[in-house]
Amino acid sequence: MPEYPPVEGWTPPDAGQRWDIIRRSRTVAVVGASGDRARASNFVVTYLLSSSVDFDVYLVNPREREILGRTVYPSLEALPVVPDIVDVFRRSEGLPDVAAEAIAVGAGVFWAQLGLWSPEAARLCLAAGLDVVMNRCLKIEHARFSGGLTRAGFDTGVISSRRHL
């Protein structure tokens, strides 16, 4: 795992704190959602929209109109709700802009996906009172804490190794 520079005044939330964030949250805005089924954001959105996950999910991407049958909004400001979690799939250099937008709409949590880290975004969010999670996958964390992820991987509910279509 790569080393990331520390963020003064912030300690990454431990497992219990991450689970608390997930449990108290109801709405998730996925910034950078993609209709490309090979993209990580699409996997996460598919998981978050599954019946086993109790989130209202909103997709944000100015270049998309619809993903998985869901309306895609051009910005956080265009959402019909204030998201509890802003889950970000953007390059690290774009995180401060998304952080500023998350602050402006009154989001409660800024969550940057695996491999994403921005001390500047973290400082902005912390100063505005948001919880900050970086370099963590919301899908993996939710599955881990809700029993869907074990040492063997994701529990897909499939017992057979046969391919099912």
CNS distance restraints for C-alpha pairs under 8 A (distance, minus, plus):
assign (resid   4 and name CA) (resid 117 and name CA) 7.13 0.50 0.50
assign (resid   5 and name CA) (resid 119 and name CA) 7.45 0.50 0.50
assign (resid   6 and name CA) (resid  10 and name CA) 7.93 0.50 0.50
assign (resid   6 and name CA) (resid 119 and name CA) 7.34 0.50 0.50
assign (resid   7 and name CA) (resid  11 and name CA) 7.49 0.50 0.50
assign (resid   7 and name CA) (resid 119 and name CA) 5.37 0.50 0.50
assign (resid   7 and name CA) (resid 122 and name CA) 7.24 0.50 0.50
assign (resid   7 and name CA) (resid 123 and name CA) 7.32 0.50 0.50
assign (resid   8 and name CA) (resid 123 and name CA) 7.98 0.50 0.50
assign (resid  10 and name CA) (resid 122 and name CA) 7.98 0.50 0.50
assign (resid  10 and name CA) (resid 126 and name CA) 7.81 0.50 0.50
assign (resid  12 and name CA) (resid 132 and name CA) 7.56 0.50 0.50
assign (resid  12 and name CA) (resid 133 and name CA) 6.47 0.50 0.50
assign (resid  12 and name CA) (resid 134 and name CA) 7.44 0.50 0.50
assign (resid  13 and name CA) (resid  17 and name CA) 5.41 0.50 0.50
assign (resid  13 and name CA) (resid  18 and name CA) 5.98 0.50 0.50
assign (resid  13 and name CA) (resid 132 and name CA) 7.81 0.50 0.50
assign (resid  13 and name CA) (resid 133 and name CA) 6.69 0.50 0.50
assign (resid  14 and name CA) (resid  18 and name CA) 6.21 0.50 0.50
assign (resid  15 and name CA) (resid  19 and name CA) 6.18 0.50 0.50
assign (resid  16 and name CA) (resid  20 and name CA) 6.16 0.50 0.50
assign (resid  17 and name CA) (resid  21 and name CA) 6.28 0.50 0.50
assign (resid  18 and name CA) (resid  22 and name CA) 6.33 0.50 0.50
assign (resid  18 and name CA) (resid 133 and name CA) 7.81 0.50 0.50
assign (resid  18 and name CA) (resid 141 and name CA) 7.68 0.50 0.50
assign (resid  19 and name CA) (resid  23 and name CA) 6.06 0.50 0.50
assign (resid  19 and name CA) (resid 141 and name CA) 7.57 0.50 0.50
assign (resid  19 and name CA) (resid 142 and name CA) 7.54 0.50 0.50
assign (resid  19 and name CA) (resid 145 and name CA) 6.60 0.50 0.50
assign (resid  20 and name CA) (resid  24 and name CA) 6.17 0.50 0.50
assign (resid  21 and name CA) (resid  25 and name CA) 6.22 0.50 0.50
assign (resid  21 and name CA) (resid 109 and name CA) 7.91 0.50 0.50
assign (resid  22 and name CA) (resid 142 and name CA) 6.99 0.50 0.50
assign (resid  25 and name CA) (resid  55 and name CA) 7.59 0.50 0.50
assign (resid  25 and name CA) (resid  84 and name CA) 5.52 0.50 0.50
assign (resid  25 and name CA) (resid  85 and name CA) 6.88 0.50 0.50
assign (resid  26 and name CA) (resid  54 and name CA) 7.05 0.50 0.50
assign (resid  26 and name CA) (resid  55 and name CA) 4.94 0.50 0.50
assign (resid  26 and name CA) (resid  56 and name CA) 6.09 0.50 0.50
assign (resid  26 and name CA) (resid  84 and name CA) 6.47 0.50 0.50
assign (resid  27 and name CA) (resid  55 and name CA) 5.45 0.50 0.50
assign (resid  27 and name CA) (resid  56 and name CA) 4.68 0.50 0.50
assign (resid  27 and name CA) (resid  57 and name CA) 5.89 0.50 0.50
assign (resid  27 and name CA) (resid  58 and name CA) 7.61 0.50 0.50
assign (resid  27 and name CA) (resid  82 and name CA) 7.81 0.50 0.50
assign (resid  27 and name CA) (resid  83 and name CA) 5.00 0.50 0.50
assign (resid  27 and name CA) (resid  84 and name CA) 5.15 0.50 0.50
assign (resid  27 and name CA) (resid  85 and name CA) 6.41 0.50 0.50
assign (resid  28 and name CA) (resid  55 and name CA) 6.59 0.50 0.50
assign (resid  28 and name CA) (resid  56 and name CA) 6.25 0.50 0.50
assign (resid  28 and name CA) (resid  57 and name CA) 4.94 0.50 0.50
assign (resid  28 and name CA) (resid  58 and name CA) 6.16 0.50 0.50
assign (resid  28 and name CA) (resid  83 and name CA) 5.46 0.50 0.50
assign (resid  28 and name CA) (resid  84 and name CA) 6.00 0.50 0.50
assign (resid  28 and name CA) (resid  85 and name CA) 4.76 0.50 0.50
assign (resid  28 and name CA) (resid  86 and name CA) 5.92 0.50 0.50
assign (resid  28 and name CA) (resid  87 and name CA) 6.77 0.50 0.50
assign (resid  29 and name CA) (resid  57 and name CA) 5.92 0.50 0.50
assign (resid  29 and name CA) (resid  58 and name CA) 4.63 0.50 0.50
assign (resid  29 and name CA) (resid  59 and name CA) 5.70 0.50 0.50
assign (resid  29 and name CA) (resid  60 and name CA) 6.73 0.50 0.50
assign (resid  29 and name CA) (resid  76 and name CA) 7.52 0.50 0.50
assign (resid  29 and name CA) (resid  83 and name CA) 5.85 0.50 0.50
assign (resid  29 and name CA) (resid  84 and name CA) 7.96 0.50 0.50
assign (resid  29 and name CA) (resid  85 and name CA) 6.27 0.50 0.50
assign (resid  29 and name CA) (resid  86 and name CA) 4.90 0.50 0.50
assign (resid  29 and name CA) (resid  87 and name CA) 5.98 0.50 0.50
assign (resid  30 and name CA) (resid  41 and name CA) 7.86 0.50 0.50
assign (resid  30 and name CA) (resid  45 and name CA) 7.47 0.50 0.50
assign (resid  30 and name CA) (resid  57 and name CA) 7.36 0.50 0.50
assign (resid  30 and name CA) (resid  58 and name CA) 6.25 0.50 0.50
assign (resid  30 and name CA) (resid  59 and name CA) 5.00 0.50 0.50
assign (resid  30 and name CA) (resid  60 and name CA) 5.83 0.50 0.50
assign (resid  30 and name CA) (resid  86 and name CA) 6.14 0.50 0.50
assign (resid  30 and name CA) (resid  87 and name CA) 4.81 0.50 0.50
assign (resid  30 and name CA) (resid  88 and name CA) 5.98 0.50 0.50
assign (resid  30 and name CA) (resid  89 and name CA) 7.35 0.50 0.50
assign (resid  31 and name CA) (resid  59 and name CA) 6.40 0.50 0.50
assign (resid  31 and name CA) (resid  60 and name CA) 4.66 0.50 0.50
assign (resid  31 and name CA) (resid  61 and name CA) 6.22 0.50 0.50
assign (resid  31 and name CA) (resid  76 and name CA) 7.91 0.50 0.50
assign (resid  31 and name CA) (resid  86 and name CA) 6.91 0.50 0.50
assign (resid  31 and name CA) (resid  87 and name CA) 6.06 0.50 0.50
assign (resid  31 and name CA) (resid  88 and name CA) 4.85 0.50 0.50
assign (resid  31 and name CA) (resid  89 and name CA) 5.86 0.50 0.50
assign (resid  31 and name CA) (resid  90 and name CA) 7.36 0.50 0.50
assign (resid  32 and name CA) (resid  41 and name CA) 7.14 0.50 0.50
assign (resid  32 and name CA) (resid  59 and name CA) 7.76 0.50 0.50
assign (resid  32 and name CA) (resid  60 and name CA) 6.01 0.50 0.50
assign (resid  32 and name CA) (resid  61 and name CA) 5.23 0.50 0.50
assign (resid  32 and name CA) (resid  88 and name CA) 6.40 0.50 0.50
assign (resid  32 and name CA) (resid  89 and name CA) 4.83 0.50 0.50
assign (resid  32 and name CA) (resid  90 and name CA) 5.84 0.50 0.50
assign (resid  33 and name CA) (resid  41 and name CA) 5.30 0.50 0.50
assign (resid  33 and name CA) (resid  42 and name CA) 6.40 0.50 0.50
assign (resid  33 and name CA) (resid  45 and name CA) 7.33 0.50 0.50
assign (resid  33 and name CA) (resid  59 and name CA) 5.87 0.50 0.50
assign (resid  33 and name CA) (resid  60 and name CA) 6.04 0.50 0.50
assign (resid  33 and name CA) (resid  61 and name CA) 6.01 0.50 0.50
assign (resid  33 and name CA) (resid  89 and name CA) 6.94 0.50 0.50
assign (resid  34 and name CA) (resid  39 and name CA) 6.68 0.50 0.50
assign (resid  34 and name CA) (resid  41 and name CA) 5.99 0.50 0.50
assign (resid  34 and name CA) (resid  42 and name CA) 5.58 0.50 0.50
assign (resid  34 and name CA) (resid  61 and name CA) 7.56 0.50 0.50
assign (resid  34 and name CA) (resid  64 and name CA) 7.46 0.50 0.50
assign (resid  34 and name CA) (resid  67 and name CA) 7.10 0.50 0.50
assign (resid  35 and name CA) (resid  39 and name CA) 7.97 0.50 0.50
assign (resid  35 and name CA) (resid  42 and name CA) 6.33 0.50 0.50
assign (resid  35 and name CA) (resid  64 and name CA) 7.53 0.50 0.50
assign (resid  35 and name CA) (resid  66 and name CA) 7.71 0.50 0.50
assign (resid  35 and name CA) (resid  67 and name CA) 5.15 0.50 0.50
assign (resid  35 and name CA) (resid  68 and name CA) 7.24 0.50 0.50
assign (resid  36 and name CA) (resid  42 and name CA) 6.55 0.50 0.50
assign (resid  37 and name CA) (resid  42 and name CA) 5.54 0.50 0.50
assign (resid  37 and name CA) (resid  43 and name CA) 7.01 0.50 0.50
assign (resid  38 and name CA) (resid  42 and name CA) 7.09 0.50 0.50
assign (resid  38 and name CA) (resid  43 and name CA) 7.71 0.50 0.50
assign (resid  39 and name CA) (resid  43 and name CA) 6.81 0.50 0.50
assign (resid  40 and name CA) (resid  44 and name CA) 6.33 0.50 0.50
assign (resid  41 and name CA) (resid  45 and name CA) 6.03 0.50 0.50
assign (resid  41 and name CA) (resid  89 and name CA) 6.48 0.50 0.50
assign (resid  42 and name CA) (resid  46 and name CA) 6.02 0.50 0.50
assign (resid  43 and name CA) (resid  47 and name CA) 6.25 0.50 0.50
assign (resid  44 and name CA) (resid  48 and name CA) 6.08 0.50 0.50
assign (resid  44 and name CA) (resid 138 and name CA) 7.58 0.50 0.50
assign (resid  44 and name CA) (resid 139 and name CA) 5.60 0.50 0.50
assign (resid  45 and name CA) (resid  49 and name CA) 6.04 0.50 0.50
assign (resid  45 and name CA) (resid  57 and name CA) 7.87 0.50 0.50
assign (resid  46 and name CA) (resid  50 and name CA) 6.34 0.50 0.50
assign (resid  46 and name CA) (resid  68 and name CA) 7.82 0.50 0.50
assign (resid  47 and name CA) (resid  53 and name CA) 7.47 0.50 0.50
assign (resid  47 and name CA) (resid 139 and name CA) 6.73 0.50 0.50
assign (resid  48 and name CA) (resid  53 and name CA) 5.77 0.50 0.50
assign (resid  48 and name CA) (resid  54 and name CA) 7.90 0.50 0.50
assign (resid  48 and name CA) (resid  55 and name CA) 6.76 0.50 0.50
assign (resid  48 and name CA) (resid  57 and name CA) 6.96 0.50 0.50
assign (resid  48 and name CA) (resid 139 and name CA) 7.05 0.50 0.50
assign (resid  49 and name CA) (resid  53 and name CA) 6.76 0.50 0.50
assign (resid  49 and name CA) (resid  55 and name CA) 7.47 0.50 0.50
assign (resid  49 and name CA) (resid  56 and name CA) 7.90 0.50 0.50
assign (resid  49 and name CA) (resid  57 and name CA) 6.75 0.50 0.50
assign (resid  58 and name CA) (resid  71 and name CA) 7.84 0.50 0.50
assign (resid  58 and name CA) (resid  72 and name CA) 7.18 0.50 0.50
assign (resid  58 and name CA) (resid  73 and name CA) 7.70 0.50 0.50
assign (resid  58 and name CA) (resid  79 and name CA) 7.47 0.50 0.50
assign (resid  59 and name CA) (resid  67 and name CA) 7.94 0.50 0.50
assign (resid  59 and name CA) (resid  70 and name CA) 7.65 0.50 0.50
assign (resid  59 and name CA) (resid  71 and name CA) 7.05 0.50 0.50
assign (resid  59 and name CA) (resid  72 and name CA) 4.87 0.50 0.50
assign (resid  59 and name CA) (resid  73 and name CA) 6.11 0.50 0.50
assign (resid  60 and name CA) (resid  72 and name CA) 5.41 0.50 0.50
assign (resid  60 and name CA) (resid  73 and name CA) 4.71 0.50 0.50
assign (resid  60 and name CA) (resid  74 and name CA) 5.62 0.50 0.50
assign (resid  60 and name CA) (resid  75 and name CA) 5.70 0.50 0.50
assign (resid  60 and name CA) (resid  76 and name CA) 6.69 0.50 0.50
assign (resid  61 and name CA) (resid  65 and name CA) 7.97 0.50 0.50
assign (resid  61 and name CA) (resid  72 and name CA) 6.35 0.50 0.50
assign (resid  61 and name CA) (resid  73 and name CA) 6.12 0.50 0.50
assign (resid  61 and name CA) (resid  74 and name CA) 5.12 0.50 0.50
assign (resid  61 and name CA) (resid  75 and name CA) 6.68 0.50 0.50
assign (resid  62 and name CA) (resid  72 and name CA) 7.88 0.50 0.50
assign (resid  62 and name CA) (resid  73 and name CA) 6.69 0.50 0.50
assign (resid  62 and name CA) (resid  74 and name CA) 3.87 0.50 0.50
assign (resid  62 and name CA) (resid  75 and name CA) 6.64 0.50 0.50
assign (resid  63 and name CA) (resid  74 and name CA) 7.37 0.50 0.50
assign (resid  64 and name CA) (resid  72 and name CA) 6.15 0.50 0.50
assign (resid  64 and name CA) (resid  73 and name CA) 7.93 0.50 0.50
assign (resid  64 and name CA) (resid  74 and name CA) 7.80 0.50 0.50
assign (resid  65 and name CA) (resid  71 and name CA) 6.14 0.50 0.50
assign (resid  65 and name CA) (resid  72 and name CA) 4.98 0.50 0.50
assign (resid  65 and name CA) (resid  73 and name CA) 7.17 0.50 0.50
assign (resid  66 and name CA) (resid  70 and name CA) 5.33 0.50 0.50
assign (resid  66 and name CA) (resid  71 and name CA) 4.75 0.50 0.50
assign (resid  66 and name CA) (resid  72 and name CA) 5.15 0.50 0.50
assign (resid  67 and name CA) (resid  71 and name CA) 6.74 0.50 0.50
assign (resid  67 and name CA) (resid  72 and name CA) 6.68 0.50 0.50
assign (resid  73 and name CA) (resid  78 and name CA) 6.11 0.50 0.50
assign (resid  73 and name CA) (resid  79 and name CA) 6.41 0.50 0.50
assign (resid  74 and name CA) (resid  78 and name CA) 6.55 0.50 0.50
assign (resid  75 and name CA) (resid  79 and name CA) 7.06 0.50 0.50
assign (resid  76 and name CA) (resid 101 and name CA) 6.68 0.50 0.50
assign (resid  76 and name CA) (resid 102 and name CA) 6.95 0.50 0.50
assign (resid  76 and name CA) (resid 105 and name CA) 6.96 0.50 0.50
assign (resid  77 and name CA) (resid 101 and name CA) 7.42 0.50 0.50
assign (resid  77 and name CA) (resid 105 and name CA) 6.13 0.50 0.50
assign (resid  82 and name CA) (resid 105 and name CA) 6.36 0.50 0.50
assign (resid  82 and name CA) (resid 106 and name CA) 6.39 0.50 0.50
assign (resid  82 and name CA) (resid 107 and name CA) 5.97 0.50 0.50
assign (resid  83 and name CA) (resid 106 and name CA) 7.81 0.50 0.50
assign (resid  83 and name CA) (resid 107 and name CA) 5.31 0.50 0.50
assign (resid  83 and name CA) (resid 108 and name CA) 7.26 0.50 0.50
assign (resid  84 and name CA) (resid 107 and name CA) 5.33 0.50 0.50
assign (resid  84 and name CA) (resid 108 and name CA) 4.96 0.50 0.50
assign (resid  84 and name CA) (resid 109 and name CA) 6.06 0.50 0.50
assign (resid  85 and name CA) (resid 107 and name CA) 6.41 0.50 0.50
assign (resid  85 and name CA) (resid 108 and name CA) 6.09 0.50 0.50
assign (resid  85 and name CA) (resid 109 and name CA) 4.60 0.50 0.50
assign (resid  85 and name CA) (resid 110 and name CA) 6.10 0.50 0.50
assign (resid  85 and name CA) (resid 111 and name CA) 6.73 0.50 0.50
assign (resid  86 and name CA) (resid 102 and name CA) 6.74 0.50 0.50
assign (resid  86 and name CA) (resid 107 and name CA) 6.86 0.50 0.50
assign (resid  86 and name CA) (resid 108 and name CA) 7.99 0.50 0.50
assign (resid  86 and name CA) (resid 109 and name CA) 6.09 0.50 0.50
assign (resid  86 and name CA) (resid 110 and name CA) 5.15 0.50 0.50
assign (resid  86 and name CA) (resid 111 and name CA) 5.84 0.50 0.50
assign (resid  87 and name CA) (resid 110 and name CA) 6.56 0.50 0.50
assign (resid  87 and name CA) (resid 111 and name CA) 4.74 0.50 0.50
assign (resid  87 and name CA) (resid 112 and name CA) 5.97 0.50 0.50
assign (resid  87 and name CA) (resid 113 and name CA) 6.95 0.50 0.50
assign (resid  87 and name CA) (resid 138 and name CA) 7.46 0.50 0.50
assign (resid  88 and name CA) (resid  95 and name CA) 7.76 0.50 0.50
assign (resid  88 and name CA) (resid  98 and name CA) 7.79 0.50 0.50
assign (resid  88 and name CA) (resid 110 and name CA) 7.74 0.50 0.50
assign (resid  88 and name CA) (resid 111 and name CA) 6.10 0.50 0.50
assign (resid  88 and name CA) (resid 112 and name CA) 4.90 0.50 0.50
assign (resid  88 and name CA) (resid 113 and name CA) 5.99 0.50 0.50
assign (resid  89 and name CA) (resid 112 and name CA) 6.92 0.50 0.50
assign (resid  89 and name CA) (resid 113 and name CA) 6.12 0.50 0.50
assign (resid  90 and name CA) (resid  94 and name CA) 6.18 0.50 0.50
assign (resid  90 and name CA) (resid  95 and name CA) 6.78 0.50 0.50
assign (resid  90 and name CA) (resid 116 and name CA) 7.95 0.50 0.50
assign (resid  91 and name CA) (resid  95 and name CA) 6.87 0.50 0.50
assign (resid  91 and name CA) (resid 116 and name CA) 6.97 0.50 0.50
assign (resid  92 and name CA) (resid 116 and name CA) 5.33 0.50 0.50
assign (resid  92 and name CA) (resid 117 and name CA) 5.84 0.50 0.50
assign (resid  92 and name CA) (resid 118 and name CA) 6.01 0.50 0.50
assign (resid  93 and name CA) (resid 118 and name CA) 7.35 0.50 0.50
assign (resid  94 and name CA) (resid  98 and name CA) 6.61 0.50 0.50
assign (resid  95 and name CA) (resid  99 and name CA) 5.95 0.50 0.50
assign (resid  95 and name CA) (resid 112 and name CA) 7.91 0.50 0.50
assign (resid  95 and name CA) (resid 117 and name CA) 8.00 0.50 0.50
assign (resid  95 and name CA) (resid 118 and name CA) 6.45 0.50 0.50
assign (resid  95 and name CA) (resid 121 and name CA) 5.76 0.50 0.50
assign (resid  96 and name CA) (resid 100 and name CA) 6.16 0.50 0.50
assign (resid  96 and name CA) (resid 118 and name CA) 7.23 0.50 0.50
assign (resid  96 and name CA) (resid 120 and name CA) 6.09 0.50 0.50
assign (resid  96 and name CA) (resid 121 and name CA) 4.21 0.50 0.50
assign (resid  96 and name CA) (resid 122 and name CA) 7.98 0.50 0.50
assign (resid  96 and name CA) (resid 124 and name CA) 7.49 0.50 0.50
assign (resid  97 and name CA) (resid 101 and name CA) 6.34 0.50 0.50
assign (resid  97 and name CA) (resid 121 and name CA) 7.72 0.50 0.50
assign (resid  98 and name CA) (resid 102 and name CA) 6.05 0.50 0.50
assign (resid  98 and name CA) (resid 121 and name CA) 7.98 0.50 0.50
assign (resid  99 and name CA) (resid 103 and name CA) 6.16 0.50 0.50
assign (resid  99 and name CA) (resid 110 and name CA) 6.81 0.50 0.50
assign (resid  99 and name CA) (resid 121 and name CA) 5.49 0.50 0.50
assign (resid  99 and name CA) (resid 122 and name CA) 7.80 0.50 0.50
assign (resid  99 and name CA) (resid 124 and name CA) 6.85 0.50 0.50
assign (resid  99 and name CA) (resid 125 and name CA) 6.28 0.50 0.50
assign (resid 100 and name CA) (resid 104 and name CA) 6.13 0.50 0.50
assign (resid 100 and name CA) (resid 121 and name CA) 7.76 0.50 0.50
assign (resid 100 and name CA) (resid 124 and name CA) 7.09 0.50 0.50
assign (resid 100 and name CA) (resid 125 and name CA) 7.63 0.50 0.50
assign (resid 101 and name CA) (resid 105 and name CA) 6.34 0.50 0.50
assign (resid 102 and name CA) (resid 106 and name CA) 6.30 0.50 0.50
assign (resid 102 and name CA) (resid 107 and name CA) 5.35 0.50 0.50
assign (resid 102 and name CA) (resid 110 and name CA) 7.15 0.50 0.50
assign (resid 103 and name CA) (resid 107 and name CA) 6.00 0.50 0.50
assign (resid 103 and name CA) (resid 125 and name CA) 6.72 0.50 0.50
assign (resid 103 and name CA) (resid 128 and name CA) 6.66 0.50 0.50
assign (resid 103 and name CA) (resid 130 and name CA) 7.64 0.50 0.50
assign (resid 107 and name CA) (resid 130 and name CA) 7.23 0.50 0.50
assign (resid 108 and name CA) (resid 129 and name CA) 7.76 0.50 0.50
assign (resid 108 and name CA) (resid 130 and name CA) 5.05 0.50 0.50
assign (resid 108 and name CA) (resid 131 and name CA) 6.37 0.50 0.50
assign (resid 109 and name CA) (resid 130 and name CA) 5.19 0.50 0.50
assign (resid 109 and name CA) (resid 131 and name CA) 4.63 0.50 0.50
assign (resid 109 and name CA) (resid 132 and name CA) 5.86 0.50 0.50
assign (resid 109 and name CA) (resid 133 and name CA) 7.65 0.50 0.50
assign (resid 110 and name CA) (resid 125 and name CA) 7.09 0.50 0.50
assign (resid 110 and name CA) (resid 130 and name CA) 6.61 0.50 0.50
assign (resid 110 and name CA) (resid 131 and name CA) 6.21 0.50 0.50
assign (resid 110 and name CA) (resid 132 and name CA) 4.96 0.50 0.50
assign (resid 110 and name CA) (resid 133 and name CA) 6.30 0.50 0.50
assign (resid 111 and name CA) (resid 132 and name CA) 5.96 0.50 0.50
assign (resid 111 and name CA) (resid 133 and name CA) 4.66 0.50 0.50
assign (resid 111 and name CA) (resid 134 and name CA) 5.74 0.50 0.50
assign (resid 111 and name CA) (resid 136 and name CA) 7.65 0.50 0.50
assign (resid 111 and name CA) (resid 138 and name CA) 7.81 0.50 0.50
assign (resid 112 and name CA) (resid 116 and name CA) 5.62 0.50 0.50
assign (resid 112 and name CA) (resid 117 and name CA) 6.94 0.50 0.50
assign (resid 112 and name CA) (resid 133 and name CA) 6.14 0.50 0.50
assign (resid 112 and name CA) (resid 134 and name CA) 4.47 0.50 0.50
assign (resid 112 and name CA) (resid 135 and name CA) 5.89 0.50 0.50
assign (resid 112 and name CA) (resid 136 and name CA) 6.70 0.50 0.50
assign (resid 112 and name CA) (resid 137 and name CA) 7.77 0.50 0.50
assign (resid 113 and name CA) (resid 134 and name CA) 6.20 0.50 0.50
assign (resid 113 and name CA) (resid 135 and name CA) 5.12 0.50 0.50
assign (resid 113 and name CA) (resid 136 and name CA) 5.04 0.50 0.50
assign (resid 113 and name CA) (resid 137 and name CA) 4.97 0.50 0.50
assign (resid 113 and name CA) (resid 138 and name CA) 7.20 0.50 0.50
assign (resid 114 and name CA) (resid 134 and name CA) 7.18 0.50 0.50
assign (resid 114 and name CA) (resid 135 and name CA) 4.00 0.50 0.50
assign (resid 114 and name CA) (resid 136 and name CA) 4.66 0.50 0.50
assign (resid 114 and name CA) (resid 137 and name CA) 5.42 0.50 0.50
assign (resid 115 and name CA) (resid 135 and name CA) 4.98 0.50 0.50
assign (resid 115 and name CA) (resid 136 and name CA) 7.68 0.50 0.50
assign (resid 116 and name CA) (resid 134 and name CA) 6.26 0.50 0.50
assign (resid 116 and name CA) (resid 135 and name CA) 5.11 0.50 0.50
assign (resid 117 and name CA) (resid 134 and name CA) 5.78 0.50 0.50
assign (resid 117 and name CA) (resid 135 and name CA) 6.17 0.50 0.50
assign (resid 118 and name CA) (resid 122 and name CA) 6.22 0.50 0.50
assign (resid 119 and name CA) (resid 123 and name CA) 6.07 0.50 0.50
assign (resid 120 and name CA) (resid 124 and name CA) 6.25 0.50 0.50
assign (resid 121 and name CA) (resid 125 and name CA) 6.20 0.50 0.50
assign (resid 122 and name CA) (resid 126 and name CA) 5.97 0.50 0.50
assign (resid 122 and name CA) (resid 132 and name CA) 6.35 0.50 0.50
assign (resid 123 and name CA) (resid 127 and name CA) 6.06 0.50 0.50
assign (resid 124 and name CA) (resid 128 and name CA) 6.43 0.50 0.50
assign (resid 125 and name CA) (resid 129 and name CA) 6.22 0.50 0.50
assign (resid 125 and name CA) (resid 130 and name CA) 5.11 0.50 0.50
assign (resid 125 and name CA) (resid 131 and name CA) 7.22 0.50 0.50
assign (resid 125 and name CA) (resid 132 and name CA) 6.92 0.50 0.50
assign (resid 126 and name CA) (resid 130 and name CA) 5.46 0.50 0.50
assign (resid 126 and name CA) (resid 131 and name CA) 6.76 0.50 0.50
assign (resid 126 and name CA) (resid 132 and name CA) 7.12 0.50 0.50
assign (resid 136 and name CA) (resid 140 and name CA) 7.91 0.50 0.50
assign (resid 136 and name CA) (resid 141 and name CA) 7.42 0.50 0.50
assign (resid 137 and name CA) (resid 141 and name CA) 6.09 0.50 0.50
assign (resid 138 and name CA) (resid 142 and name CA) 5.93 0.50 0.50
assign (resid 139 and name CA) (resid 143 and name CA) 6.08 0.50 0.50
assign (resid 140 and name CA) (resid 144 and name CA) 5.88 0.50 0.50
assign (resid 140 and name CA) (resid 149 and name CA) 7.27 0.50 0.50
assign (resid 141 and name CA) (resid 145 and name CA) 6.21 0.50 0.50
assign (resid 142 and name CA) (resid 146 and name CA) 5.94 0.50 0.50
assign (resid 142 and name CA) (resid 148 and name CA) 7.95 0.50 0.50
assign (resid 143 and name CA) (resid 147 and name CA) 5.93 0.50 0.50
assign (resid 143 and name CA) (resid 148 and name CA) 4.37 0.50 0.50
assign (resid 143 and name CA) (resid 149 and name CA) 5.05 0.50 0.50
assign (resid 143 and name CA) (resid 154 and name CA) 7.38 0.50 0.50
assign (resid 144 and name CA) (resid 148 and name CA) 5.81 0.50 0.50
assign (resid 144 and name CA) (resid 149 and name CA) 4.48 0.50 0.50
assign (resid 144 and name CA) (resid 150 and name CA) 6.82 0.50 0.50
assign (resid 145 and name CA) (resid 149 and name CA) 7.68 0.50 0.50
assign (resid 148 and name CA) (resid 154 and name CA) 5.68 0.50 0.50
assign (resid 148 and name CA) (resid 155 and name CA) 5.00 0.50 0.50
assign (resid 148 and name CA) (resid 156 and name CA) 7.71 0.50 0.50
assign (resid 149 and name CA) (resid 153 and name CA) 5.43 0.50 0.50
assign (resid 149 and name CA) (resid 154 and name CA) 4.41 0.50 0.50
assign (resid 149 and name CA) (resid 155 and name CA) 5.81 0.50 0.50
assign (resid 150 and name CA) (resid 154 and name CA) 6.33 0.50 0.50
assign (resid 150 and name CA) (resid 155 and name CA) 7.12 0.50 0.50
